[in-house]
């Protein structure tokens, strides 16, 4: 998950399942998108999916900075499965898991998606050099 207003690099490539050009912000996200393209259970997916600020009122704010609830955010991947279910994946490098801000942002994402009815939420962990 990342701030919607944050300037980041853009990596563009054609997403066959989406039928359009995909724009991700890291090589880890690009690698994860390749996994989604190869997964037969995935019908399509949305990258950098903006969170609806109106839904933050349904998110439990305990342990989340109040300023985070006033910002615009994007989740890494909203996945639509062939069986009609949805899933969310936040792509994180292993070394980022030691940062309190990253953990707080992940928890905000988890609570947001739970509040809007998506229970299949996970972190896609990437290790450098693996």
C-alpha positions, 0 to 999 in steps of 0.5 A, spaced: 500 500 500 502 506 498 500 514 498 496 515 492 499 522 491 506 519 492 511 520 486 514 513 484 517 510 478 512 506 473 514 500 470 509 498 464 507 492 461 502 489 457 497 485 462 494 479 458 488 478 463 487 485 463 487 486 456 491 493 457 497 496 459 499 495 467 503 500 471 506 498 477 511 501 481 516 496 483 520 490 480 517 486 486 510 488 483 512 486 476 514 479 478 507 478 482 503 481 476 507 475 472 504 470 477 497 473 477 498 472 469 500 465 470 495 463 475 489 459 472 484 461 478 485 469 476 480 472 471 483 479 472 486 484 477 487 491 478 493 494 480 494 500 484 487 500 486 485 507 489 481 506 496 475 509 497 476 515 502 468 514 504 469 507 507 475 509 512 469 511 517 468 503 517 475 502 519 477 501 526 482 507 527 485 504 534 493 504 532 492 507 526 495 514 525 489 519 524 492 523 519 493 516 515 485 516 515 485 523 511 490 521 506 488 517 499 491 510 498 492 505 493 493 498 494 497 494 490 493 488 487 485 487 487 484 480 484 478 477 481 478 470 481 474 465 476 470 463 482 467 470 483 471 471 489 476 477 490 483 478 494 487 483 495 495 482 495 500 488 498 507 487 495 512 488 501 520 487 501 522 483 507 527 488 509 521 493 509 517 489 515 522 492 520 519 499 519 513 501 523 510 505 518 510 500 513 506 495 518 501 500 520 500 502 513 499 494 512 494 494 518 490 500 515 489 496 508 487 489 512 482 493 516 479 497 510 478 491 505 475 487 511 470 493 512 468 493 505 467 485 505 474 482 502 476 477 507 482 474 503 487 479 504 495 477 504 502 480 504 506 478 498 513 478 501 519 479 496 526 477 498 532 481 495 536 476 490 531 470 491 
